[in-house]
Amino acid sequence: MKELIVISAIGSDRTGLVFDVTRVILDCGGNMLESRMTALGSEFAMLMLVSGHWHTLTKLESEFKKLSESANLNISIRRTTERARRPDTLTYSVDVMCLDQPGVVFNLAGFFSSRGIDIADVSTRNFSATHTGASMFAVQMLIHIPGKIQIATLREEFMELCDHMNLDAILEPFKA
């Protein structure tokens, strides 16, 4: 029976870090199902969902402890289960762009949370505008909207929030 483990690893950004971590997964017989990996400042962060038999996961826990010490990585491991399916939801994507300002993700999360809308994925980035050099902020979200919520009303309320915060935003059905 396949079991699941979530691994988070953070360490100084260097060439070969992804290779070192994924080698341990492969050598222990694990299979990476999902991952997010990115440089954040001078650090490199990895978040992975790995499957394997119980003995594979036990071996991974042991080998990652060794790698953590030898490669100066902060590694956290947590056993998990498959995410429960949400049959009565509609999956939508949210794209937001604005001048960089504090509280954008907080306000978006509060808006969706107060309506019982599940946020499944969030990605943000900061960049400089091409012509002006202004500091810009972008957010991409994947949300699950309960079937009882009227999309037209939700979209109207969402656009009011975005107008109030001066956000350029799109709320549309997720295209897989």
Secondary structure, 3 states (H helix, E strand, C coil): CCEEEEEEEEEECCCCHHHHHHHHHHHCCCEEEEEEEEEECCEEEEEEEEEECHHHHHHHHHHHHHHHHHHCCEEEEEEECCCCCCCCEEEEEEEEEEECCCCHHHHHHHHHHCCCCEEEEEEEEEEECCCCCCEEEEEEEEEEEECCCCHHHHHHHHHHHHHHHCCEEEEEECCC
